[in-house]
Amino acid sequence: MKNKTTKHLIAGALAVAFTAFITVMAYSYPGGITGRTLKGPEPGCTCHDPNPSSSVLVRIIGPSTLAPGQTATYTVKISGGPLVRGGTNIAVKEGSLDVGLSTDLQKLGDELTHTAPKAPDNDTVSFSFAYTAPLTPTTDTIFANGNSVNFDNTNSGDMWNFAVNKPVLVAVPEAIIGGNGKVTGYMLYQNYPNPFNPSTRIKYDIPQNGNVTLKIYDINGREVRTLVNGFRPQGTYEAEFNSAGLSSGIYYYRLSSGNYTRVMKMSLIK
């Protein structure tokens, strides 16, 4: 009887210790954890609260278009909620992530997470990191979440939310193929090749310096890509459109600059 009682006491003590260990792990991490973005596999920061909170705003800031293999700096910004401290988990679909110059992040596997809960600056917690685009044209996706906690060693009152996924168009850079003085008027040319699969090139002329947009729309008028959006000196340009992630059908491309706008049709056949 004595041996059985002793065994029961030891088992009970181990169970209490294990429960306490799990509780500490659930509520207080020396650093962050991974696998909690919309990429998966876990459904978010459930250690802080079972459900995401609309009171917490999580944004991914950075370029929307990169060349294949190009590296750029992106930032996750967290605001709202108690925000005594904040943390994050960052993942990517196809490209690669690195901490860059940040001392607030660590790389675990192929994802990033905070090294320790971070205090806010002007009501916002920010984590900057390096993203490198894949070597082939595609549309990649960066995922993130952010937690906003009261930092009292419990999960009471803590909040978190997912970021809106950040799409990154990975495309061959737009090329200027004509210099100043060679363009006398606006012109949008037929894409080549047409029909196409998976990519085609769109040439256009800009006779004067100015802001230019070149966008792709599906047959229902919904925007599916932005190829150009910014200032361009006068000249002749050529942009590549890669159809990764799109289905066969009719698409339209629209060039706008100054008072000039023109729309043309093209066919994607896969």
Secondary structure, DSSP 8 states (H G I E B T S, - for coil): -HHHHHHHHHHHHHHHHHHHHHHHHHH--SS--SS-STTSSS-S-TTT-SS--TTSEEEEES-SEE-TT-EEEEEEEEESSS-SEEEEEEEESSSEEE-TT-SSEEEETTEEEESS-B--BTTBEEEEEEEE--SS-EEEEEEEEEEEE--SSS-TT-EEEE---EEEEE----EEEE-TTS--S-EE---BSSSBSSEEEEEEEESS-EEEEEEEEETTS-EEEEEEEEEE-SEEEEEEEE-TT--SEEEEEEEEETTEEEEEEEEE--
